[in-house]
């Protein structure tokens, strides 16, 4: 639904700018204001308009700032070079282009700059070089920059109007829903794995493709979540979300979710192990393992519901004791069956229990993170 709306908004905005260009041939006022530079408005819409409002705002504001700063510096340097004149003119322009380009290139390598202002610096360098190397007199350069800036402003204004008012698609809301969905997905993966693992040997099917695929989807969503968080910082307040919302906490929780997804993927080795643990030993571990797994799944679903409805989750003091109890039960079973776990063909069940305990530790960390998120984001009380 969101994707369809975003594409529609993009096509609408591009068509709107095209109509402006067509109208410029019929209106003397528009023709005088835009002239041949109308193509810059169309180019701006094509390049700037993105799927989400935050991405569009990020690109649009970066383009405006880059054009203004690059154009201003270019005009200043052109004025200085023309006053010097002669060979000094060429030396100043050539040296400035080299120094400015090198400085901008290395500045873009700074992680914080690259993440937020990379596009703006690229436009800044492009505008600066275009102005300095144009060979025009200062008055003509100012006129050129003003015309380009006005047409770019029209294109960006239309992008902002469609992205924020006509059909807004908020990156913050997408990130919020995606995080809750990832927690639900991992909960279902854990339940599905243990349901399949503890089937009787004559019914057991080594087909964990769906579990693996869903876990991989969560594991590989890192760059997408970071991009959404970066774009969400540019968005104005809408509903419960805004620039000062704790988006960094969402990224932190997402990292912990992916660590849990990696542990779940490790369970594949237990499910596809060629050595079969004896059914008697397997059944002795079935109840404590399934109880622990369902406790983890319940915890993840509780956290997902808390994020989705923006209500504070159960406090750490209520959830963690339950997980610790399950861990103690597993430790007790491991100790009582230690004499049966000495053979190498019993390593499968030992690995399973170890991974299960690791998942409980990750779940406890997630409970703490979501509880902190509830405080930072002012979630509603239960």
Secondary structure, DSSP 8 states (H G I E B T S, - for coil): -HHHHHHHHHHHHHHHHHHHHHHTTT-HHHHHHHGGGHHHHHHHHHHH--SSHHHHHHHHHHHHHHHHHHHHHHHHHHHHHHHH-HHHHHHHHHHHHHHHHHHHHHHTTSHHHHHHHHHHHHHHHHHHHHHHTT---HHHHHHHHHHHHHHHHHHHHHHHHIIIIIS---HHHHHHHHHHHHHHHHHHHHHHHHHHHTS-TTT-----HHHHHHHHHHHTTHHHHHHHHHHHTTS--BTTB-TTS-HHHHHHHHHHHHHHHHHHHHTHHHHT-SS---HHHHHHHHHHHHHHHHHHHHHHHHHHHHHHHTB----HHHHHHHHHHHHHHHHHHHHHTGGGS-SGGGHHHHHHHHHHHHHHHHHHHHHHHHHHHHHHTT-B--
